[in-house]
Amino acid sequence: MRIQTKDFREVVENLLPATSKKDLVAQMSRVIFRDDIAGTWNDQIAISYPLELGGINCSVPAEDLSKILSGITEDEVDIEVSEGQMIITSISTCAKISTISESTVVEDFYASLNLQNMTWNKLPDNFLEKLELARFSVSSNSYDSDNIFCIAIIGDYLYSGDGYRCTRVACPVGAEKPILIPQSSISSILKFTDIIEYAVSGGWINFATSEDVIISSRIVNGTFPDVDHILDNFVPHEEVVLSKDIIPMLDNINKLLSEDVDYLKSVSIYIGKDETTVTGKKEGLDIKKGIRTKSTTDSLSFDISPVFLSNLLTLDLIDSFQISKSNSAMFRGEGFEHLIVLPIK
């Protein structure tokens, strides 16, 4: 079977995030080919791409396949499976990778998804933007008994919260039952820019793109804290002006921080009567940037993701920023609320 090298390489590279370095569960480190679909899974997330390869059914190590394809410069390659090997041939390369057949674990997984008989529901056009907005309040503690390491889809809202901050984002998904998606899956979902619909099946939520790629995330079984109660009982005391002039400072300090992913980064914001400062710290580095501003606030300090705050200000998503007498502050925008607990003075 002849295929465009670029197309094959891109599919394999996009499948790698859903693999594991080791087969802790059968075939977690492999690309699985079945019925003109190329897929990977790691027991938490699975990705399936339509890929015509003559209906071959087998699996090969994902890392090896990716490295072989990255070294092929020709436009086309021939793919053949014979005598327990996948044979990849171009003008300059002939590579043979040992194959294995699907395990019963993988067969059971695909059977439980029941892709052919799912009921798909259309997602709003800005679903991924809303998901990105909600992820900055998710806890990094994947063992928390209250499931705050998840984004919860409840009805027409996305919820997140980690005990110090919480977010509610209006998003007309129309979920009939609460759906809890773990933070570990969110990054893989956000790699795709054209997700258009979703379906729930067998303990998994499945997202489909306009090109029939399916991203499946295991759903966390449990409940999510009542974020509505917290947000609806916020009583504003004072309006605070947050200057857009801090955006370059946020972006610069963000580049200096060392966390692998943006949503885990944090800076300290201070707003006084005549200045606003942004402070970032990591091992061996302490940097503070400030500008002259005018505020009616005597002294306000809080920690926040620099990427999150920069996006809010850049995209004009904040209609108001208010503080309460009960040691909390609230960002509000159209269909968006984000509450943070303030440090005790």
SULQUILIN-V577456 format. One record per backbone hydrogen bond with DSSP energy under -1.0 kcal/mol. NH is the residue of the N-H (numbers start at 1). CO is the residue of the C=O. E is the energy in kcal/mol with one decimal. If there is no record, write none. Layout:
[[NH & CO & E] [NH & CO & E]]
This chain:
[[3 & 77 & -2.5] [5 & 75 & -2.7] [8 & 4 & -2.2] [9 & 5 & -2.9] [10 & 6 & -2.3] [11 & 7 & -1.9] [12 & 8 & -2.2] [13 & 9 & -2.5] [14 & 10 & -2.1] [15 & 11 & -1.1] [16 & 12 & -1.2] [18 & 15 & -1.8] [19 & 16 & -2.1] [20 & 28 & -2.0] [24 & 22 & -2.1] [28 & 25 & -1.9] [30 & 27 & -1.3] [31 & 60 & -2.8] [32 & 39 & -3.7] [33 & 58 & -3.5] [34 & 37 & -2.6] [38 & 49 & -2.9] [39 & 32 & -2.8] [40 & 47 & -1.9] [42 & 45 & -1.7] [46 & 216 & -2.8] [47 & 40 & -2.2] [48 & 214 & -2.7] [49 & 38 & -3.4] [51 & 36 & -2.3] [58 & 33 & -1.7] [59 & 100 & -1.6] [60 & 31 & -1.9] [62 & 29 & -2.2] [65 & 61 & -2.1] [66 & 62 & -2.5] [67 & 63 & -2.2] [68 & 64 & -2.3] [69 & 65 & -2.3] [70 & 66 & -1.9] [72 & 69 & -1.3] [77 & 3 & -2.4] [78 & 89 & -2.9] [79 & 1 & -3.3] [80 & 87 & -1.7] [82 & 85 & -2.5] [86 & 97 & -3.1] [87 & 80 & -3.8] [88 & 95 & -3.0] [89 & 78 & -2.4] [90 & 93 & -3.0] [95 & 88 & -2.8] [97 & 86 & -2.4] [99 & 84 & -2.2] [100 & 59 & -1.5] [107 & 103 & -2.3] [108 & 104 & -2.5] [109 & 105 & -1.9] [110 & 106 & -2.5] [111 & 107 & -2.1] [112 & 108 & -2.3] [113 & 109 & -1.7] [114 & 110 & -1.7] [117 & 114 & -1.5] [118 & 115 & -1.0] [121 & 198 & -3.0] [123 & 196 & -2.8] [127 & 124 & -1.8] [130 & 126 & -2.1] [131 & 127 & -2.5] [132 & 128 & -2.3] [133 & 129 & -1.8] [134 & 130 & -1.9] [135 & 131 & -1.4] [137 & 134 & -1.4] [138 & 135 & -1.5] [139 & 148 & -2.7] [142 & 140 & -1.1] [144 & 141 & -1.5] [147 & 144 & -1.4] [150 & 147 & -1.2] [151 & 181 & -2.5] [152 & 159 & -2.5] [153 & 179 & -3.2] [154 & 157 & -2.3] [157 & 154 & -1.4] [158 & 169 & -2.5] [159 & 152 & -2.6] [160 & 167 & -1.8] [162 & 165 & -1.9] [166 & 339 & -2.2] [167 & 160 & -2.9] [168 & 337 & -2.4] [169 & 158 & -2.4] [170 & 335 & -2.9] [171 & 156 & -3.2] [173 & 171 & -2.8] [175 & 155 & -2.2] [179 & 153 & -2.3] [181 & 151 & -2.7] [183 & 149 & -2.8] [185 & 182 & -2.0] [189 & 185 & -2.0] [190 & 186 & -2.6] [192 & 189 & -1.5] [196 & 208 & -2.8] [197 & 208 & -1.4] [198 & 121 & -2.5] [199 & 206 & -2.1] [201 & 204 & -2.7] [204 & 201 & -1.4] [205 & 217 & -2.8] [206 & 199 & -3.3] [207 & 215 & -3.0] [208 & 197 & -2.5] [209 & 213 & -2.2] [210 & 194 & -1.2] [212 & 209 & -1.7] [214 & 48 & -2.5] [215 & 207 & -2.8] [216 & 46 & -3.6] [217 & 205 & -2.8] [218 & 44 & -3.0] [219 & 203 & -2.7] [220 & 180 & -2.5] [227 & 225 & -1.6] [231 & 227 & -2.5] [232 & 228 & -3.0] [234 & 231 & -1.4] [237 & 323 & -3.2] [238 & 323 & -2.0] [240 & 321 & -3.2] [246 & 243 & -1.3] [247 & 244 & -2.0] [250 & 246 & -2.6] [251 & 247 & -2.5] [252 & 248 & -2.3] [253 & 249 & -2.5] [254 & 250 & -2.2] [255 & 251 & -1.4] [257 & 253 & -1.1] [264 & 261 & -1.3] [265 & 262 & -1.4] [267 & 304 & -2.7] [268 & 279 & -2.7] [269 & 302 & -3.4] [270 & 277 & -2.2] [271 & 300 & -3.0] [272 & 275 & -3.1] [276 & 291 & -2.2] [277 & 270 & -2.4] [278 & 289 & -3.0] [279 & 268 & -2.4] [280 & 287 & -2.8] [282 & 285 & -2.3] [285 & 282 & -2.5] [287 & 280 & -2.7] [289 & 278 & -2.7] [291 & 276 & -2.2] [295 & 273 & -2.1] [300 & 271 & -1.9] [302 & 269 & -1.9] [304 & 267 & -2.3] [309 & 305 & -2.4] [310 & 306 & -2.2] [311 & 307 & -2.4] [312 & 308 & -2.2] [313 & 309 & -2.3] [314 & 310 & -2.9] [315 & 311 & -2.4] [317 & 312 & -2.6] [319 & 332 & -3.4] [320 & 332 & -1.8] [322 & 330 & -2.4] [323 & 238 & -2.5] [324 & 328 & -2.5] [329 & 340 & -2.4] [330 & 322 & -3.2] [331 & 338 & -3.0] [332 & 320 & -2.6] [333 & 336 & -2.6] [336 & 333 & -1.8] [337 & 168 & -2.1] [338 & 331 & -2.4] [339 & 166 & -2.6] [340 & 329 & -2.5] [341 & 164 & -2.8] [342 & 327 & -2.1]]
